[in-house]
Amino acid sequence: MRLPRWIAHRGGGALAPENTLAGIRLAARMGFRAVEFDVMLSADDSPFLIHDETLGRTTNGRGEVCRTTDRELAALDAGAGERVPTLREAALLCRRLGLRANVEVKPARGQARQTAEVVARQAQTLWGDDPLPPLLSSFSLEALEICRDLAPELPRGVLFETLPDDWPDVVRHLGAVSVHCDATRLSAEQVAAVRRQGLPLCCYTVNAIAQAERLLAWGVSSLFTDRLDLFAADAAA
């Protein structure tokens, strides 16, 4: 799977409210060809774009996302008057703008199965036979197993903080097409090992030019960034 060198983190990175349609639109205007966003279920089992299990950091709401109804989520302010969007809204926007979407399956505690089931099935419907299918990624191996079983045609990326010794076995088990890792917990030798397997290695979250240059020199394929302003020219090239 070919991924762009630069992927806008949580929609518009630090330049827009995170995980919002405004952020996705901004990334596209700045020349980014791919965006990443997080998806979690509401109390009604609907997939919404939000990172935390609680509402307080990114919205004017309080409490747990998984205990908040669709109607309540839709009424919240996610920053600068933006709403918390649904997966459907984000998918339709990405398709209209020609953006590759990295959909991170972000289950609340104990909800890996139901979150993956909903996201996988909706992603199948929302993207259909689009030539830019979404990349479904997660730290939850259980969630990725379910995505593999329910939507085998959709590519999957496995997320690690630190690359474990058995990462090739994990990748093979999940049928993953990309490996994602914390940029600060990676060595040149590990990058070379992933490259020998013919897999893209994606690093999060890269917000400094010197760090980006080092990782790209090692052979890292794609970088997630909050600093769209620093890397827009390279992303659009």
N, C-alpha and C positions, 0 to 999 in steps of 0.2 A: 504494500500500500504506500502510495506517495502522499506525503503530507507537506504543506508549506513550511518553510523555514521558521516563520513566526506565527504564533497563535495568540490571539488576544485573550487574556485571562479574565474569566468571569464577565465576558461581554466586552466592555470598554475599558477594562483595567482600572487604573486610578483616575481616569478622566471622566467617568460617568458613574452613576449609582450602579453597584455591581448586580449582575444577573438581571438586567433590565433590557427591554427592547431599545431604549435610548442608547445603551452601551453597544448593542449589536449594530445599530445603525451607524454609530460613530466609528466603530472599527472598520466597517465597509467603506465609509467616506474617506478614511485615512489610508486605504489601500490594502488592508489586511484581507487575506483570503480564507481565513479560518478563525472561528471563535470557540471558546470553551465556556460551558456553563454547567451549573450543578442542578440536579433535579431531586426533589424530595416529595413525599406524598402528604396531602392534607388529611384532615379527619374523614373526608369523604372519599379517600383513596384516589384523589386526582393529582397528577404530577404538576408541580409548580417549580419555578426557578428560584432556588434559595439555597444558601450554603450551610447555615447553622441549623441545629435542631431547635433553637429558640429564635424568637422574632426580634429581640431587643436591639441587636447590633445594627441590623440593616433596614429595619422598618420602624414605624411609630407604634407597633403593636407590642404585646407582651404575651408570654406563655410559649408553649411548644407548638411547632408547626403541625405535628401529627395530631394535635388536639384542636386545631383551628379549622373551621369549616371553609368550604370554597367561598361562600358569600363573605365571610369575615376576612379571608385573605385578599379577596378582590377589592375590599374597601380600604386596605392599608396603603400608606405612602412609603415607597421604597427609596425615597430620596428625590428631591427636586420635583416633586409631584408625580413621579413615576409609580406605576402599579407593580405588584408582583405578578409577572406574566406566567401563563400556563405553558406547558411544553408545546401544545398545539400552536399557540401564538408565535413562539420562538421558532418552531420548525417552518411555519409558513413564511416568516420573515427571512430566515436563512435561505430558503429555496428561492424566494423572490430576488434576493440580493446576490445569489450565486456563491454563497459562503459554505464551506465545509463546517459542520458542527461537531465538536467533541462534547458529547453528552456524558457528564459524569454522573453515574448512578450513585446517589448519596442517601442511603437508607438511614432512617432513624434507628436507634438501638432496637434490635429484635424484629426489624421490618425488612430484612434483606430480601426475603423471598417475594413478598407482595410488591415491594418497590420494583424489583427487577421484572416481575411479571407484567406490571402495568407499563413500565417504560419500554420494554422490549416490544410488546404488542402495539402500543401506540406508535412507536418509531417505525415499525413495519408499515402501518397504515399511513402515517403522515408523510413518509418519504417515498413509499412505494418503489418504483423502479427508477428513481432519480439517479442520474449519473454521479452525484456526490452524496452517497449514503452517509449517515452519521457514524462517527466512531464512538461506540459505547465503551466507557472506561469506568473503573471502580477500584477502590482499595479492597472491597469485599469480594473475596474469591467465590463465596456462595452466590452472590448476585451475578457475577460473570458466568458461572456455570449455568444459571437459569437463562441468562441472555443467549448463551450458546445453544441451549436445548430448544428454546422457543423461537429464536430468530437467528438461525445459523448463518443466514446470508448477510447479516449485518456485521461489519468488522468490529473486533473487540481489542481494547488496549488494557493491559494490566498495570495497575499503579502500585509502586513501592515507595517507601521513604528511603530505605537503604536497600540496595540490590542484594538479595540473599544468595547464598551459595547454590541453592537449588532452583534459581530462577528459570533455567532452561526447561526443567521438568514442569514447573508451573505454567509456563507459556505453552508447552505442548499439550498439557492437560486441558487448558482452556481454549486451545485453538486461537490464541491471541495473535494479532498481526503487528502489534507495537508494544514497546516497553517504556514505561514512564517512571521517572525517578527524580528525587530531590537533587537539584543542581549542586548543592553544597555537600552532598554525601556520595560523591562519585569520583572515580579515578580514571585516568587515561586507559589503564589496563582493562577496566570493566567496560569502557566504551568499545575498545577493540574486540572484546569477547562477544558483545552484542552484535557488532558489525559482522563478525565471522559467521553468525547465525543468519545473516541476511535480513535482520529486523531493524526498523526505524527505532531510534532511541530518542525519547522526548524528555526534556528537562523543565522542571518548574522550580521556582518562579524567578526568571532572570531579568533583573532590572538595572544592570550596570554594563557598560560597553566592554570593559576589560574582561569581565566574566564571560560575556557572550563570545568574545573573540577566542578565548581559551577553549571553551566548550566546542565551538565550531571547528577549531583547529584539531581537536581530538577526534572529531568525526561524529559529533552529536547531530542528529537529523533535524530536530525541531525544538524550538524554545517557546515556552509560555512566558508572557510578559505582562506586567501592569503598566509599564512605561511605553505606551503606544507612541508618545511624542518622540522618544529617543530612536525608535526602530521603524517608524512608519516608512521612511524612504527605502530601507532595505526590504521591508515587507511588500512594498508595491513594485519593486524592481522585477 
